[in-house]
């Protein structure tokens, strides 16, 4: 059975964030191979307006109405920023039984919002869980950090290359 892939991209935001755009692009790519992939949003039909995407979306609540989406048929793709989320009670639902892939576009975002006393334990639980299938990352630096510092076996890490769309324009002003 070919799994359904759900990219969690919550909360909904219309602010230009490159990582969000890449999530939509990867969902599009999976669909282009005849597979089922959805970007999971807060509100039904939400898509950021600052870029165009053919990616299918589904709201978080809608996924629980689909009989075909369950622990055995579905893989979650979670951004590195989800490290602090309790998957056993995510927005009132238990996601802890799902297998997942971590889409790590910036390894240093992994540490945001973590208490220094429990950070290592929380990170290890997220990256070394039996449900964690693979880490996708976008740079050699991230790959080395995830392997050498976080202790994830290199066989469970894949470096991918994010593309730059045709509409890319250089700008002199950059907002941090």
One Martini backbone bead per residue (centre of mass of N, CA, C, O) as a GRO file, in nm:
protein
  176
    1UNK     BB    1   0.096   0.037   0.023
    2UNK     BB    2   0.048   0.368  -0.039
    3UNK     BB    3   0.104   0.641   0.120
    4UNK     BB    4  -0.010   0.905   0.291
    5UNK     BB    5   0.078   1.256   0.281
    6UNK     BB    6   0.131   1.479   0.566
    7UNK     BB    7   0.176   1.827   0.588
    8UNK     BB    8   0.248   2.012   0.852
    9UNK     BB    9   0.103   2.369   0.849
   10UNK     BB   10   0.104   2.494   1.157
   11UNK     BB   11  -0.001   2.779   1.127
   12UNK     BB   12  -0.169   2.994   0.960
   13UNK     BB   13   0.009   3.187   0.701
   14UNK     BB   14   0.074   3.497   0.500
   15UNK     BB   15   0.366   3.497   0.550
   16UNK     BB   16   0.673   3.513   0.414
   17UNK     BB   17   0.783   3.169   0.411
   18UNK     BB   18   0.998   2.948   0.278
   19UNK     BB   19   0.921   2.681   0.424
   20UNK     BB   20   0.628   2.677   0.332
   21UNK     BB   21   0.674   2.666   0.030
   22UNK     BB   22   0.829   2.394   0.036
   23UNK     BB   23   0.600   2.221   0.134
   24UNK     BB   24   0.421   2.265  -0.115
   25UNK     BB   25   0.628   2.163  -0.326
   26UNK     BB   26   0.652   1.872  -0.213
   27UNK     BB   27   0.357   1.797  -0.245
   28UNK     BB   28   0.351   1.832  -0.549
   29UNK     BB   29   0.568   1.621  -0.619
   30UNK     BB   30   0.422   1.374  -0.512
   31UNK     BB   31   0.170   1.408  -0.698
   32UNK     BB   32   0.333   1.388  -0.974
   33UNK     BB   33   0.361   1.056  -0.896
   34UNK     BB   34   0.058   0.961  -0.800
   35UNK     BB   35   0.031   1.062  -0.516
   36UNK     BB   36  -0.069   1.127  -0.182
   37UNK     BB   37  -0.091   1.481  -0.089
   38UNK     BB   38  -0.096   1.709   0.198
   39UNK     BB   39  -0.175   2.014   0.336
   40UNK     BB   40  -0.198   2.105   0.668
   41UNK     BB   41  -0.454   2.303   0.806
   42UNK     BB   42  -0.670   2.486   0.983
   43UNK     BB   43  -0.830   2.586   0.739
   44UNK     BB   44  -1.032   2.542   0.497
   45UNK     BB   45  -0.855   2.627   0.197
   46UNK     BB   46  -0.586   2.718   0.281
   47UNK     BB   47  -0.367   2.967   0.120
   48UNK     BB   48  -0.118   3.129   0.035
   49UNK     BB   49  -0.089   3.441  -0.158
   50UNK     BB   50   0.241   3.472  -0.230
   51UNK     BB   51   0.182   3.196  -0.381
   52UNK     BB   52   0.169   2.932  -0.600
   53UNK     BB   53  -0.040   2.625  -0.578
   54UNK     BB   54  -0.127   2.268  -0.635
   55UNK     BB   55  -0.166   2.189  -0.362
   56UNK     BB   56  -0.319   2.001  -0.143
   57UNK     BB   57  -0.571   2.057   0.102
   58UNK     BB   58  -0.621   2.010   0.465
   59UNK     BB   59  -0.771   2.007   0.745
   60UNK     BB   60  -0.722   1.895   1.051
   61UNK     BB   61  -1.018   1.800   1.099
   62UNK     BB   62  -1.061   1.646   0.821
   63UNK     BB   63  -0.872   1.396   0.865
   64UNK     BB   64  -1.083   1.250   1.071
   65UNK     BB   65  -1.307   1.191   0.830
   66UNK     BB   66  -1.099   0.996   0.702
   67UNK     BB   67  -1.065   0.657   0.661
   68UNK     BB   68  -0.778   0.657   0.497
   69UNK     BB   69  -0.679   0.808   0.759
   70UNK     BB   70  -0.409   0.647   0.932
   71UNK     BB   71  -0.157   0.485   1.090
   72UNK     BB   72  -0.121   0.267   0.836
   73UNK     BB   73  -0.156   0.499   0.574
   74UNK     BB   74   0.021   0.732   0.721
   75UNK     BB   75   0.239   1.017   0.674
   76UNK     BB   76   0.419   1.245   0.845
   77UNK     BB   77   0.523   1.591   0.804
   78UNK     BB   78   0.767   1.756   1.009
   79UNK     BB   79   0.882   2.017   1.133
   80UNK     BB   80   1.138   2.113   1.343
   81UNK     BB   81   0.931   2.295   1.522
   82UNK     BB   82   0.776   2.025   1.651
   83UNK     BB   83   0.947   1.926   1.900
   84UNK     BB   84   0.736   2.051   2.132
   85UNK     BB   85   0.517   1.863   2.050
   86UNK     BB   86   0.241   1.677   2.155
   87UNK     BB   87   0.133   1.396   1.984
   88UNK     BB   88  -0.082   1.283   2.201
   89UNK     BB   89  -0.190   1.615   2.209
   90UNK     BB   90  -0.290   1.748   1.919
   91UNK     BB   91  -0.547   1.936   1.925
   92UNK     BB   92  -0.698   1.671   2.068
   93UNK     BB   93  -0.501   1.463   1.922
   94UNK     BB   94  -0.365   1.145   1.834
   95UNK     BB   95  -0.029   1.117   1.671
   96UNK     BB   96   0.171   0.892   1.797
   97UNK     BB   97   0.109   0.649   1.572
   98UNK     BB   98   0.257   0.796   1.363
   99UNK     BB   99   0.448   0.816   1.110
  100UNK     BB  100   0.761   1.009   1.052
  101UNK     BB  101   0.890   1.308   0.904
  102UNK     BB  102   1.161   1.527   0.904
  103UNK     BB  103   1.163   1.874   0.803
  104UNK     BB  104   1.486   2.015   0.792
  105UNK     BB  105   1.573   2.362   0.724
  106UNK     BB  106   1.666   2.439   1.042
  107UNK     BB  107   1.833   2.321   1.305
  108UNK     BB  108   1.813   2.581   1.498
  109UNK     BB  109   1.494   2.567   1.533
  110UNK     BB  110   1.482   2.323   1.730
  111UNK     BB  111   1.542   2.522   1.999
  112UNK     BB  112   1.284   2.659   2.007
  113UNK     BB  113   1.127   2.675   2.322
  114UNK     BB  114   1.341   2.544   2.502
  115UNK     BB  115   1.434   2.398   2.781
  116UNK     BB  116   1.750   2.351   2.899
  117UNK     BB  117   1.687   2.097   3.087
  118UNK     BB  118   1.506   1.934   2.837
  119UNK     BB  119   1.612   1.947   2.544
  120UNK     BB  120   1.756   1.676   2.487
  121UNK     BB  121   1.515   1.492   2.544
  122UNK     BB  122   1.317   1.612   2.337
  123UNK     BB  123   1.492   1.572   2.087
  124UNK     BB  124   1.537   1.266   2.112
  125UNK     BB  125   1.238   1.185   2.100
  126UNK     BB  126   1.195   1.299   1.809
  127UNK     BB  127   1.464   1.177   1.650
  128UNK     BB  128   1.441   0.863   1.804
  129UNK     BB  129   1.192   0.754   1.725
  130UNK     BB  130   1.024   0.479   1.601
  131UNK     BB  131   0.841   0.676   1.408
  132UNK     BB  132   1.100   0.776   1.280
  133UNK     BB  133   1.208   0.746   0.950
  134UNK     BB  134   1.309   1.050   0.859
  135UNK     BB  135   1.545   1.298   0.754
  136UNK     BB  136   1.503   1.607   0.604
  137UNK     BB  137   1.757   1.804   0.443
  138UNK     BB  138   1.931   2.115   0.300
  139UNK     BB  139   2.223   2.055   0.435
  140UNK     BB  140   2.533   1.975   0.542
  141UNK     BB  141   2.519   2.110   0.815
  142UNK     BB  142   2.259   1.976   0.911
  143UNK     BB  143   2.349   1.684   0.879
  144UNK     BB  144   2.590   1.695   1.077
  145UNK     BB  145   2.432   1.789   1.324
  146UNK     BB  146   2.225   1.557   1.339
  147UNK     BB  147   2.443   1.340   1.366
  148UNK     BB  148   2.665   1.455   1.578
  149UNK     BB  149   2.464   1.596   1.796
  150UNK     BB  150   2.181   1.426   1.784
  151UNK     BB  151   2.243   1.112   1.689
  152UNK     BB  152   2.168   1.048   1.400
  153UNK     BB  153   2.159   0.828   1.173
  154UNK     BB  154   2.263   0.863   0.846
  155UNK     BB  155   2.042   0.656   0.731
  156UNK     BB  156   1.808   0.881   0.845
  157UNK     BB  157   1.942   1.087   0.634
  158UNK     BB  158   1.842   1.344   0.394
  159UNK     BB  159   1.958   1.525   0.128
  160UNK     BB  160   1.810   1.811  -0.005
  161UNK     BB  161   1.685   2.026  -0.271
  162UNK     BB  162   1.587   2.337  -0.291
  163UNK     BB  163   1.410   2.528  -0.491
  164UNK     BB  164   1.396   2.791  -0.729
  165UNK     BB  165   1.188   2.987  -0.855
  166UNK     BB  166   1.110   3.175  -1.136
  167UNK     BB  167   1.025   3.437  -0.936
  168UNK     BB  168   1.301   3.514  -0.853
  169UNK     BB  169   1.424   3.793  -0.651
  170UNK     BB  170   1.626   4.030  -0.579
  171UNK     BB  171   1.705   4.200  -0.265
  172UNK     BB  172   1.815   4.463  -0.061
  173UNK     BB  173   1.597   4.386   0.139
  174UNK     BB  174   1.604   4.243   0.477
  175UNK     BB  175   1.417   4.044   0.688
  176UNK     BB  176   1.457   3.897   1.019
   0.00000   0.00000   0.00000
